[in-house]
């Protein structure tokens, strides 16, 4: 990396990246990952270098702008390594994912076909529905109205809880 | 000193490496030696000099170290050796190739506890509309039994699953009915706080051979701080009483029943490692599972109070393991189940089918979570994330076809993002053959399924645990204990 220019007035920083070190695709991915925090402009005609202009969406101090650049470079490193790994291991990854998903897709050959037993299950289902209703009534009686308010979601609790 | 260092670095200078003879492997410098591993799960310690000779192709065929390196596939393998190593790889990752086998069924969202670390965002027991219905349960099972896997494990979860007892009974009946024609290896298990377990329910659970798993955080001063019962009941007292009852009932029947317990380690638990272990022994357990917190559900909201950094947990875990090993050396069998899962991979090169520690993880292709309302998620954590308005991990619902649940973008994305070969920092890690990552936790914690892995809490914890295990295995007395843990499977049942 050669020149770095910080522009506090415009909340931005400009720097040059060497494309022999960072692949263009990784630069684009890192820029995309920063799109929620900053406006990014990538410029350059050369195949060797690219100009990156980062303009923060919030007001930043000089140090914060430099940190923003540092975070961008870390993200760029992450993207470069991930691209490198994916390029090298693409076949293995595709094979494992395809194999695991295909193995999970196979269907069993035997389907159940027992009408008599199905009828039994329907009767059980009716009994279960009745039991469930009974249990709901019981639940009403079992619990008081939460005197300590520990069942209330966090942030909604009253002073009592503290 | 500097000279010696320079000499050592020169020994490993890249230009001296003879790539033509080397196989594919990862390595790490640990405690002054080099640990090597490869994708088929073989591993080996080498001294620095031997490692240097290995890299530069200077180890001679007649040497013992050559034979060991060759047998474990660290030299470039010929066709015969490659086939053998591929077989080992498949064995080590067997569960990846057999389809979904773990099915979490959330019977209700209601719970009578408000545990400080709860990931599930529970509802009050008096609330309506948070239970699984019979129709949903039936469709759930019809989907479950479409898995090609010969193993089906249905795990009842909640809230507190015993609050929807009729549906639990129905699922057991219907699952066994379906299995008459499917002939799967069917296992059922209940994850409960045990407070609502009565004689009748216990009898049913034992008759139907349903494994019972409870949350038990150790002595009362820890358990009751972490796990608070809504109506003010002493949760610890109740759980201890129920554990006794279950053991007695199992003993009276004269056959094996399975009762396991889990410890979720909150910041409140950190100072009490030894007491937690002692409490487990006191209550008759011969295994313990010490799990770190996950930043989901209530625990995300209370993280400032109950959370901790990776180093805090690592210190706790190391001290706990030291104590467990000390007890084992004194003749008391106590197994740490997390370590046991890892040891099965390292020592036996076999797959314990532990969904969190495999590559790719179980999301969709190894497990699914069926919520009470009929929605289906990649895993239990997926439905927990949905409660935090992150519906990203939903596979479909009970009206989806089985094919739609598997053949979709969420399943494939999770599969790709949990493949360690696809993660920077993991693809060349020496522990890759035995490790795993959870894209969902990564997403919830760091906002991306591809985080800077070495900076994540789980990676730091996993590496520390692997370091601990490999270093301990260099001593015969600890290696013997570890072998006993994985050889004696009955140790996992009480």
Interface residues (C-beta under 8 A of the other chain):
Chain A: X74 X78 X81 X82 X85 X86 X89 X92 X93 X96 X97 X99 X100 X101 X103 X104 X105 X106 X107 X108 X110 X111 X112 X113 X114 X117 X121 X124 X125 X128 X129 X131 X132 X135 X136 X139 X140 X142 X143 X144 X145 X146 X148 X150 X151 X153 X154 X155
Chain B: X96 X97 X98 X99 X100 X110 X112 X114 X121 X122 X123 X124 X125 X126 X128 X131 X133 X134 X138 X145 X146 X147 X148 X163 X164 X165 X166 X167 X169 X170 X173 X174 X177 X178 X180 X181 X182 X183 X228 X230 X231 X232 X298 X301 X302 X360 X364 X365 X366 X402 X403 X406 X407 X411 X412 X415 X416 X419 X421 X422 X423 X424 X427 X450 X452
